[in-house]
């Protein structure tokens, strides 16, 4: 799964960092900074999806790496 962040939309609320500090950080202005743009484990996919859901600015997207479209919310958990 790929994570993308729209830094122009980010308002610096920090919900992503509070949810998944191993995946997200904030720059000196509080704007989201990705620590990785790809997640594979079911746990990381779930955290990335939670951060995407909690982002008040809708600045985060979690998509299927090979499709480039938003994936089903349970895709990363199937077969786990």
C-alpha positions as CSV (number, residue, x, y, z in Angstrom):
1,X,0.0,0.0,0.0
2,X,1.1,3.5,-0.8
3,X,0.7,6.5,1.5
4,X,0.6,10.0,0.0
5,X,0.3,13.3,1.8
6,X,-1.0,16.6,0.3
7,X,1.1,19.1,2.2
8,X,-0.9,22.0,0.8
9,X,-4.0,20.6,2.5
10,X,-2.3,19.8,5.8
11,X,-3.3,22.1,8.7
12,X,-0.8,20.6,11.2
13,X,-3.3,19.0,13.5
14,X,-0.8,16.1,14.2
15,X,-3.4,13.4,14.3
16,X,-1.4,11.3,11.9
17,X,1.7,11.4,14.2
18,X,-0.4,10.6,17.3
19,X,-1.9,7.7,15.5
20,X,1.2,6.3,13.7
21,X,4.5,7.9,14.8
22,X,6.5,5.3,12.8
23,X,4.8,6.4,9.6
24,X,4.4,10.1,10.0
25,X,6.2,13.1,11.4
26,X,5.8,16.9,11.2
27,X,8.2,19.5,9.8
28,X,9.1,22.7,11.7
29,X,5.9,24.3,10.6
30,X,3.8,21.3,11.7
31,X,3.1,20.1,8.2
32,X,2.9,16.3,7.7
33,X,6.1,14.6,6.7
34,X,6.0,10.9,5.5
35,X,8.6,8.7,7.1
36,X,7.8,6.1,4.5
37,X,5.5,6.1,1.4
38,X,4.9,2.4,1.4
39,X,3.5,0.0,4.0
40,X,3.2,-3.8,3.7
41,X,2.3,-5.2,7.1
42,X,-1.4,-5.5,8.1
43,X,-0.7,-3.5,11.3
44,X,1.0,-0.6,9.4
45,X,-1.8,-0.6,6.8
46,X,-4.4,-0.3,9.6
47,X,-2.5,2.5,11.3
48,X,-2.1,4.4,8.0
49,X,-5.9,4.0,7.4
50,X,-6.7,5.2,10.8
51,X,-4.5,8.3,10.3
52,X,-6.2,8.9,6.9
53,X,-9.6,8.7,8.6
54,X,-8.7,11.0,11.5
55,X,-7.0,13.7,9.4
56,X,-9.2,16.8,9.7
57,X,-7.9,18.2,6.4
58,X,-8.2,15.0,4.4
59,X,-4.6,15.4,3.5
60,X,-3.7,11.7,3.6
61,X,-4.4,8.9,1.1
62,X,-3.8,5.2,1.4
63,X,-3.9,3.5,-2.0
64,X,-3.1,0.1,-3.5
65,X,0.5,0.3,-4.7
66,X,-0.2,-1.4,-8.0
67,X,-3.5,0.2,-8.8
68,X,-3.0,3.9,-7.8
69,X,-6.6,4.0,-6.6
70,X,-8.0,3.9,-3.1
71,X,-8.1,0.3,-1.9
72,X,-10.8,-1.4,0.1
73,X,-10.4,-0.6,3.8
74,X,-10.0,-4.3,4.6
75,X,-7.6,-5.2,1.8
76,X,-4.5,-5.1,3.9
77,X,-6.1,-7.4,6.5
78,X,-7.2,-10.2,4.2
79,X,-5.4,-13.4,4.7
80,X,-3.7,-12.1,7.9
